[in-house]
Amino acid sequence: MEPSLRPFITVYSEVSADGKSTHRRGASSKPMMSFEDEHIRRYRHEIRARSDAIMVGSNTVRLDNPHLTVRDATGPSPLRVVPCSMADLPLTSHIFSDKGRTLLAVSKAAPKERLLDLQSRGVKVVALGENKVDLVALLDCLHSLGVNSLIVEGGATLLSAFFRASLVDRLIVQHLPVIFGGDDTPAMVGGAAVATIDEAIMLQLTEVQRIGNHAVIIYERR
């Protein structure tokens, strides 16, 4: 069997200085952007502009309602990609209603009427997997569409799936100059904790930068 072909995958994540992805469980991460300065916003959007596609999970769309476009840098907006097994995202979501290209990956169990409605709005829909989106098949599909570089911006459930499947090539962590605390406050990667230390996902530190009032740390897969 030939090896799977997929894009080069970069995870970009904004976290607080104590590693939290939101200020409390169930909250949108969008208010965290108020702690960003213009330098880091430009940096993040420059990375988007250099990427063929950008992906977030369905919970991120529901909570944050992001645009996933390039606005604070010069360059084209990437193809927006969202895996959502049952296609049950609000039709008022920005990714469906504003300018930009969107691909929604669904399972074969998604309601056909819903898919027709989305397609009528210009959304490209691909069915990959019986009851749940097959992430590897989605990456193969993106590669066949000419996507050679993909940036994944969350959320925690999607990042867990990527890391557990060893699909991440580069990790960029943007630290916000703020501390949230909290025993139950979500971190960057969700899902089940590793059972033993031997299951830890190992990374290679490649770069540390100061951009405005932010620390940016870049890792590569080991």
N, C-alpha and C positions, 0 to 999 in steps of 0.2 A: 504494500500500500504506500502511495506517495505521501510524503510529509505534508501536514496542513500548512497552507500559505496564509499569512496574516500580516496586518500592519505592524509597524513599530509602535509600541504602546507606552505612553507616558501618563502616569498618574500625577495630577496636580491637586494638592490639597491645602486649604487654609485651616490652620489650627491656632488656638490660643497658646500663650507661652507655656501653659501647663498641659498642652496636647489635646484640648477639647475641640470638637467640631461644631458644637452649638453651646449656648449658655445654659440649656436645660433639655432634658429628653422630650422629644416630640415637637420642639420648637424649630422654626425655620432658621437656616444659617444666614439668611440675607441680612439681618441686622448687624452681623459681624462685619459687613463691608464698611460700616460707618467708622471702623478703626483703621481702615486703609488710607494711605496717602496717594497722591497722584502718581508718584514714581512706581509704586508696586502695582497699581491698576494698569499703568502702561505696560509694565513688564508682563503681567498676566495676559493682557490682550495681544501683545506681540507674539506670545507663544501660541495663542489661539490662531492668529493670522498665518502662522507657519505650519499649521496642522491641516490635514485634509478633512478630518472629521473630529467632532467633539461628542462625547457620550456622558449622560448622567442616568441614574436610575429613576424608576417611576415615582418613588417616594419623594425624591428631590423635586420632580416636576410638580407634584401635588403640594408640597410644603412651601417651596420657594418661587414657583412659577417663573423660572428664569427665561431670558431671551436667548442665551447661548450664542451671541453674535459678537463681532468685533466692533467696539465703539470708541475705545480709548487708545487706539493705535491705527496705523495705516496698513491696509491689507484686506483681503477678502474674508468674509465669514465662512467658517467650515461647515460641512454637512452636519446637521444635528441628528444624533442617533439616540433613540431611547428604547431599551428592551422593556416590554410590558405585555406579559403573557396573555391577558384577557382584553387588552386594548381599552381598559376602563379608566382612561385619563379624562379630565374635564376638557370638553371641546373648546372652552374659552381660554385654554392654556396659550401662553405667548408662542410656544413652538408651533402651534397650529394656526394662529391668527395673524402673526406679523410677517414681515418680509424675511425670507430665508428658506433654505431647503431642509426638509425634515424627512428622516426615515424612521418608521416605527416598526420594531421587530416584535412579532406576536407569536403565539402558539397556534396550532391548528384547531384548538378548542375555542378560539376567540369568536364572538358572534359575527356572522357574515354581514348583517345589516350595519353594525358598527364600523366594520372595515370599509364598506362602500361609502359611508358618510365621511370617513376620514379621507378616502381617496378623492372624493368630490371636492375636498378642500386643498388638493394638491399634495397631500402627504403620500410618500412612497411607503407601501406596506409590504413586508415580507414575513411569511409564516415559516418558522424554523423550530421544530420540536412539537411533540404531541400535545402535552399539557403545560409545558414550561419552555421558555425560550432557550434554545441550545446556544450557549455563548460562543463555543468554538465554531459552530456553523455560521453564526453571525459574523465573526471575524473573517471567515473564509469568504462570505458574501461581500463584505466591505472591500476586501482585497480584489475581488473580481470586478468591483465597480471602480477600481482605480484608487482606492484609499490606501496610501502607503504609510501614513502617519496618523495616529489616533491619540487624542488627549482625553483622559477619563477624569472627570471632576467630581465624582461621588454619586451617591452617598455611601454610607458605611456598609450597607448590605452588598452593593455592587462591587465595592473595592475588595470586600472579603472574598467574593467569588473570583475576582481576577487574581488576587494574591494566592489563594488556595490552589488555583489551577496553574500557577507559575507562568502567568501570561504577562506580567509586568516587566518591561525592559528598563524603565527609568522612573524614579520617584522624585518629585519636586515638592518639598514641604515649605510652605510660606507661613512663618510664625508672626502672629499678631501681637503687638505689645500690650497684652491684657491677660489677666488670669480670671477664670470663671470658678474653678473648684467644683466640688460636688461629687459624692460617691457614685451617683447614677448618671452623671453627665456623659453623653456619648463621646467616644474617641473617634479617630479617623477611620479605623477599620473595625467593622462589627463582626457579627457571627460568633460562633463558639470559640472560646479560648483554646490555645494549644493544650493538649493533654500532658505533654512532657516538654522539657526544655529542648530536647532533640528535634522537636517539630517546629521550632522557631524558624521564621523566614529570614534568611540571611541576605544582607545587602552590603555593597561596597561604597563607602563614602568617596565622592569624586570632587565635590566643590562646595564651598561655603561662601555666601555673598552677603553684603549689607546693601539693601536697596531701600533708600529713604529711611524710615524708622522700623524696618522689617529685616529679620534674618531669613535668608533663603538657603535651604540645605538640599543638595542634590545627591541622590544615590543611584547606583546602577545595580542591576541584578547580578548576584555572584554565581 
